[in-house]
Amino acid sequence: MSDARRPDGLPWYLTFFGEDFWAVADHEYTPERTEAETGYLAAVLDASAPGRRVLDLGCGTGRHAVALAARGFGVTGVDAGAWALERAEAAAVASGVHVDWVRLDLLRELPWPIGEFDAVVCVQSFGWGSDEQQLRLLQEARRVLVPGGLLLLDHSNVLAIAGNYVPEATFEAEGLRAGFRRTYRAASGRSAGAIEVRRGEAEPVVIHDDVRMYQSAEVGGLLGRAGFAVERVDADFAVGREPVPTTRYVQFVARSPASTPGAITAWERTPETRSRALDLRWSPDEIDFVRPSVDAAFQGAYEDGGLAELARAYSLSDPYAADLAAPVLSGHFGLDLTPDMVTAGAGATGLLHACAGLAVPGPVLHPAGGHPDLPRWAARLGVRTITTRYEDLAADLDRHTPSVLVLDRPTITGDLFGRDRLDEIAETARTYGTTVLLDEAYAVYAGPGASCVPAVAEHPNLVVLRSMSKGYCCGGLRVGFAFAGPESTRRLREIAPPLGAGGAGLAVALRLLEQGDIFAALRTRIAEAKPIVSGTLRRAGLKVTEGAGCLPWVTVEGERETSAVWEKHGVRVKEVGGPGAGFGGRAADGPGSRGRRDGPLCKIAVPLSEARLTAFRDAFADAG
């Protein structure tokens, strides 16, 4: 049972908090208590909130909302009770302050039709619904908070209440008599009760409630699942006072995560003044060196049945294209891949999105500067994400025992670390029950013989991703492959959508893969152009890391003034590390790396065509 219902089927709290309830509650919520609680709220908000726009959830008669507005905060008070809000509005007028009042059922009217806030407070208004509803409430609170916004959540500690729990009690004062009857259900953690309210000579009124009573550890767990980071837990509205089992009221100070932009944001449209710059965020000229193979794959797939037949093709009996793709992929990588080791999906991006489900309950461990999407998506599922450095992997695996460790091969600085290092990482991770997710989307340039796909036959906790985007220049096919042992494949297919790769795209992709290593000409051109680019950038005073010679990019690190260099020379680059990159400061980028990198890290695609290489030389002509 999630919550008590009225005869009309509506939740109990829609009528419970009316005039009769407040006739009793006013004796508990004295002006002195309200002043003390508001002083605590204001102190925490002043110290920790990024701004002064405050949302008061379950504001009741506005005792905190009005007091905070009087202290200079811009407050919006939300409650489901019409009578309480009328009284709150009258209190604000009497105090000469402005508060925006909104009548809203916070548990059922989702998403909340309200604006954006720097802080959310919720005092004595938590536990009215089911655990799932409380989680959705916290998720909504996170949604309306600015990145880095503050949640201040108060709850009644069931451990303290249980120690003094009585099934019946009576309160009398000033012509008021309230009789309380309660029943605590340990299996559900809910306290169901009724209050018979007698006021003067009026007929008694009975109101019913059904509240979920939480231990503080349970509330912390819900906050984590909602994506909040708990910064501090206080006792009885006293900053820094640590709760104990007998603490009646417990306050959580939690932070909404900072904005973590996805990989796709690097391709957002830019002002016209920058659209004419030489775009070195990608390599549109790669296709010139693989076009014969790509054209042959398209022609061969078309000859197999025509475009119309390919567009209609999909197999309900082979929803992950494993039976179709396994023989081709076995030949491509030179090992026996059975269908229960292959999962096709909508590119590496689609597979990464699915793999975020493997991260639950968390945490996710990922080196700084890596591909941001899976940690970002996992965080949206309430999974804690932890940034590490490659040289700290063993220590952080032991410290955090993550659900998933996400690695990029090659790293952003072009470290195409070897199989021996991967074996060591995978074996260590397995002792902690950790799945290693290896993203090899950029490893295609080295050819299939350099892939770590064969390692999945030896490491049951390893998943390797490959795609048809980088190098193959066929990202529009939306085809990618996840390779894993049978058990990890089964887990992945429980969360990955079936039929993720379309028939037409699969036909072309498999035709391409049947051709083996198609990148010899591309690697030759990269070997010619890359030293030119590196030398030119170094002469411009930039610190360049070339990485593996087969990769069509270099990276540049330095202070933020580096951005002025790109502006000066009229080029666009991709910032992928350091401050502003989404995961904090730059750490070591490869298993063999040992030094920290501070400041931004920029990725510069190597111009390959003569036209783009000439444009690059012209842009940096003054560099010598």
TAPE-V339568 format. One record per pair of residues at least 24 apart in sequence whose ideal C-beta (glycine too) atoms are under 8 Angstrom apart, sorted by the first residue. I is the first residue (numbers start at 0). J is the second residue. If there is no record, write none. Layout:
i	j
I	J
I	J
This chain:
i	j
0	187
0	189
0	209
1	128
1	129
1	131
1	132
2	127
2	128
2	129
2	132
2	209
3	191
3	207
3	208
3	209
10	104
10	106
10	107
10	127
10	128
11	127
11	207
11	208
11	209
12	79
12	127
12	208
13	79
13	80
13	104
14	206
15	206
15	207
15	208
16	59
16	78
16	79
16	80
16	82
16	83
17	80
17	82
17	83
17	206
18	82
19	194
19	196
19	198
19	204
19	206
20	194
20	196
20	206
21	59
21	60
21	82
21	83
21	86
22	175
22	196
22	198
23	170
23	175
23	177
23	194
23	196
26	170
26	172
26	175
28	62
33	62
33	63
33	66
34	66
35	236
36	63
36	122
36	236
37	62
37	63
37	66
37	67
37	70
39	233
39	236
39	237
39	238
39	250
40	67
40	120
40	122
40	151
40	236
41	67
41	70
41	72
42	238
43	149
43	151
43	238
43	250
43	252
44	72
44	118
44	120
44	149
44	151
47	149
47	230
47	252
48	117
48	118
48	148
48	149
49	117
49	118
49	145
49	147
49	148
49	149
50	117
50	118
50	145
51	117
52	114
52	115
52	116
52	117
52	118
53	116
53	117
53	118
53	119
53	120
54	113
54	116
54	118
54	119
54	120
54	140
54	143
55	120
55	121
55	122
56	105
56	119
56	120
56	121
56	124
56	136
56	140
57	105
57	121
57	122
57	123
57	124
57	125
57	127
58	83
58	84
58	87
58	100
58	124
59	83
59	87
59	124
60	86
60	87
60	90
61	86
61	87
61	88
61	90
61	91
61	98
61	100
62	90
63	120
63	122
64	91
64	98
65	90
65	91
65	94
65	96
65	98
67	120
68	94
68	96
68	97
68	98
69	94
69	96
74	98
74	99
75	99
75	100
75	101
75	113
75	114
75	116
76	100
76	101
77	101
77	102
77	103
77	105
77	111
77	113
78	102
78	103
79	103
79	104
79	105
105	136
105	139
106	132
106	135
106	136
109	135
109	139
110	139
110	142
111	139
111	142
111	143
113	143
114	143
115	143
115	144
115	145
116	143
116	144
116	145
116	148
117	144
117	145
117	148
117	149
118	144
118	148
118	149
118	150
118	151
119	143
119	144
119	148
119	149
119	150
119	151
120	150
120	151
120	152
121	150
121	151
121	152
121	153
122	151
122	153
123	153
123	155
123	248
125	152
125	153
125	154
125	213
125	218
126	154
126	155
126	210
126	211
126	212
126	213
127	210
127	211
128	211
129	211
130	211
130	221
133	211
133	221
134	221
134	224
134	225
137	221
137	222
137	224
137	225
137	227
138	225
138	226
140	225
141	225
141	226
141	227
141	255
144	255
145	255
146	255
146	256
146	257
146	258
147	254
147	255
147	256
147	257
148	254
148	255
149	252
149	253
149	254
149	255
150	222
150	227
150	251
150	252
150	253
150	254
150	255
151	250
151	251
151	252
151	253
152	218
152	222
152	250
152	251
152	253
153	236
153	248
153	249
153	250
153	251
154	213
154	215
154	218
154	248
154	249
154	251
155	212
155	213
155	247
155	248
155	249
156	213
156	214
156	215
156	242
156	244
156	246
156	247
156	248
156	249
157	188
157	212
157	213
157	214
158	214
158	244
158	245
159	244
159	245
159	246
159	247
160	190
160	212
160	247
162	244
162	245
174	198
174	199
183	212
187	211
188	212
188	213
188	217
215	242
215	249
215	251
218	249
218	251
219	251
222	251
222	253
223	381
223	383
224	360
224	381
225	381
226	255
226	256
226	378
226	379
226	381
227	253
227	254
227	255
227	256
228	253
228	254
228	256
228	383
229	253
230	254
256	378
258	581
259	371
259	374
259	375
259	378
259	581
259	582
260	371
260	581
261	371
261	372
261	375
262	348
262	370
262	371
262	372
265	573
265	574
265	575
269	571
273	571
275	569
276	569
276	570
276	571
277	569
277	570
277	571
277	606
277	611
277	614
277	615
277	618
278	570
278	571
279	570
279	571
279	572
279	573
279	603
279	604
279	606
279	615
280	571
280	572
280	573
280	602
280	604
281	604
282	551
282	552
282	604
282	605
282	606
282	607
284	606
284	607
284	608
284	610
284	611
285	470
285	472
285	521
285	551
285	607
286	472
287	607
287	608
288	518
288	520
288	521
288	524
288	607
289	470
289	471
289	472
289	517
289	518
289	520
289	521
292	511
292	514
292	517
293	471
293	472
293	473
293	511
295	510
295	514
296	507
296	508
296	510
296	511
296	514
297	507
297	510
299	510
300	503
300	506
300	507
300	510
303	506
306	503
309	502
309	503
309	506
310	501
310	502
310	503
311	502
312	502
312	503
312	506
313	498
313	501
313	502
314	502
315	498
318	497
318	498
319	343
319	344
319	492
319	495
319	497
319	499
320	500
320	505
323	505
323	509
324	480
324	505
324	509
327	509
327	512
327	513
328	480
328	482
328	512
330	513
331	447
331	512
331	513
331	515
332	447
332	450
332	452
332	453
333	447
333	448
333	453
334	452
334	453
334	456
336	452
336	482
337	485
339	485
339	488
339	489
340	455
340	456
340	482
340	483
340	484
340	485
340	488
341	480
341	481
341	482
341	488
342	480
342	481
342	483
342	488
342	491
342	492
342	495
343	478
343	479
343	480
343	481
343	499
343	500
343	505
344	478
344	479
344	480
344	481
344	495
344	496
344	499
344	500
345	477
345	478
345	479
345	496
345	499
345	500
346	466
346	467
346	468
346	474
346	476
346	477
346	478
346	479
347	438
347	440
347	464
347	465
347	466
347	468
347	479
348	372
348	479
349	477
349	479
349	496
349	499
350	464
350	479
350	480
350	481
350	495
350	499
351	376
351	438
351	464
352	376
353	491
353	494
353	495
353	496
353	499
354	403
354	436
354	462
354	464
354	481
354	491
354	494
354	495
355	379
355	380
355	382
356	380
356	493
356	494
357	402
357	403
357	434
357	436
357	462
357	490
357	491
357	494
358	382
358	402
358	403
359	402
360	402
361	401
361	402
362	399
362	401
362	402
363	401
363	402
363	403
363	404
363	405
364	392
364	395
364	396
364	399
364	401
364	403
364	404
364	405
364	433
365	404
365	405
365	406
365	582
366	392
366	405
366	406
366	407
366	410
366	586
366	587
366	588
367	576
367	582
367	583
367	584
367	585
367	586
368	410
368	411
368	412
368	575
368	576
368	577
368	580
368	582
368	585
368	586
368	588
368	600
369	405
369	406
369	407
369	410
369	411
369	438
369	582
370	405
370	407
370	438
371	580
371	581
371	582
373	403
373	405
373	436
374	405
374	582
375	581
377	403
386	582
386	583
386	586
387	586
388	586
388	587
388	595
389	586
389	587
389	588
389	589
389	590
389	592
390	587
390	590
390	592
390	593
392	424
392	427
393	427
396	427
396	428
396	431
396	433
397	431
400	431
400	432
400	433
401	431
401	433
402	432
402	433
402	434
403	433
403	434
403	435
403	436
404	428
404	433
404	434
404	435
404	436
405	436
405	438
406	435
406	436
406	437
406	438
407	437
407	438
407	441
408	437
408	438
408	439
408	441
408	442
408	451
409	441
409	442
409	546
409	547
409	550
410	588
410	589
411	554
411	575
411	576
411	588
411	600
411	602
412	544
412	546
412	554
412	588
412	589
412	592
412	600
413	544
413	545
413	546
413	547
413	550
413	552
413	553
413	554
414	546
414	547
414	588
414	589
414	590
414	591
414	592
415	442
415	445
415	449
415	546
415	547
415	549
415	550
416	589
416	590
416	591
418	451
418	453
418	454
420	590
421	451
421	454
421	461
422	454
422	457
422	458
424	590
425	454
425	458
425	460
425	461
426	458
428	460
429	458
429	459
429	460
432	460
433	460
434	460
434	461
434	462
434	487
435	460
435	461
435	462
436	462
436	464
437	461
437	462
437	463
437	464
438	464
439	463
439	464
439	465
440	464
440	465
440	466
440	468
440	469
440	479
441	469
441	550
443	469
443	470
443	471
443	518
444	469
444	470
444	518
444	521
444	522
444	525
444	549
444	550
444	551
445	518
445	547
445	549
445	550
446	516
446	518
446	549
447	515
447	516
448	516
452	482
455	482
455	483
455	484
455	487
456	484
458	484
459	484
459	486
459	487
460	487
461	487
462	487
462	491
467	504
467	508
467	511
470	518
470	521
471	511
471	517
473	507
473	508
473	511
476	503
476	504
476	507
476	508
477	501
477	504
478	504
478	505
478	507
478	508
518	549
521	551
521	607
522	548
522	549
524	607
525	549
525	550
525	551
525	605
525	607
528	605
528	606
528	607
528	612
529	553
529	605
531	612
531	616
532	603
532	605
532	606
532	615
535	615
535	616
535	619
535	622
536	603
536	619
536	622
538	619
538	622
538	623
539	564
539	568
539	619
539	622
540	564
551	604
551	605
551	607
552	602
552	603
552	604
552	605
553	602
553	603
553	605
554	600
554	601
554	602
554	603
555	600
555	601
555	603
556	585
556	596
556	598
556	599
556	600
556	601
557	598
557	599
558	598
558	599
559	598
559	599
561	598
561	599
561	601
562	599
565	601
568	618
568	619
569	618
570	603
570	615
570	618
572	601
572	602
572	603
573	601
573	602
573	603
573	604
574	599
574	600
574	601
574	602
575	600
575	601
575	602
576	600
